[in-house]
Amino acid sequence: MRATINSGACLLADNPTIELQIASNAAGLPDADELEAWAAAARLDGSDASIVIRIVDEAESRQLNRDYRGRDKPTNVLSFPFEPPPGVPEAHLGDLVICAPVVLAEAREQNKSTEAHWAHMVVHGVLHLQGYDHQNSAEAEEMESLERRILAGLGYPDPYGDT
């Protein structure tokens, strides 16, 4: 896949519905093809609405988590669903902000492959953009079941299973 770089953003030339923004100096980031495949696998809504995937470091994640969720610490993934004004077509699903250092640390701590954990974070975030959540046990069960099914289809182990 070709990607063009412009001020830290990569527009996935073969798929204009996904914009990749790299705002992290972390090593070992997934490539554009992987990110696109993971996001596409989690698209259950059947639309071709665009998604932004922004990979950041801890400072930006912490600020966004504090500003939007009231939690003063970096987090693995934040999802910002797009809510169009009335009468405006929904051409953008939303934005994902994924904190590379947190994802890498979690993978190590949980004895998971880095690739599998990145895949999980993208799938998890895209499901949030489509309205899935885990605020209560019923929602969590539904969302985790979808994550397991999608990740298994991609060849990854159960992200909630024993490591």
Residue, then its C-alpha position, 0 to 999 in steps of 0.5 A: m500500500r502506498a502512503t503519502i506523508n504530510s505533516g505527520a499524516c499518512l493518507l492511505a492512498d489505496n483506501p481514502t476512508i482511513e487517514l493515519q496520523i503518526a504523532s509518536n516517535a515510538a519504535g515498532l509501530p504497525d504499518a499502514d496495511e495492518l492498521e487498515a486490515w484491523a479497522a476494516a475487520a471491525r467495520l460492522d456497519g457496512s458503511d464507507a465512512s472515513i476513520v482517522i487513526r492517530i498514533v500518539d505518545e503519552a503527553e497527548s494521550r494524557q491531555l485528551n484523556r484528562d480533557y474528555r474523560g476527566r482522567d489525568k493519565p495516558t490511556n491505550v485508546l480513545s474513540f471520538p465518534f463523529e456526530p453530524p449536525p442534522g441534515v449533514p450526511e454521516a461521511h466520517l465515522g470518527d477518530l481513534v487516538i492510540c497511545a503507542p507507549v501504553v499499548l507497548a507497555e500493556a503488551r509486555e505486562q500482559n505477555k501478549s504479542t505486540e501485534a495482537h495487542w495493536a490489533h485488539m486496540v484498533v478493533h476495540g476502538v472501531l467498535h466504540l466508533q460504531g456505538y458499542d460500549h462496556q459500561n455495564s456487564a451486558e454491554a461488556e459481554e457483547m463487545e468482548s464477544l465481538e472483539r474475540r470473533i473479529l480477532a479470531g478471524l484475523g488469526y489472533p488469540d482471545p485478548y481476554g484469555d489467560t496468557 
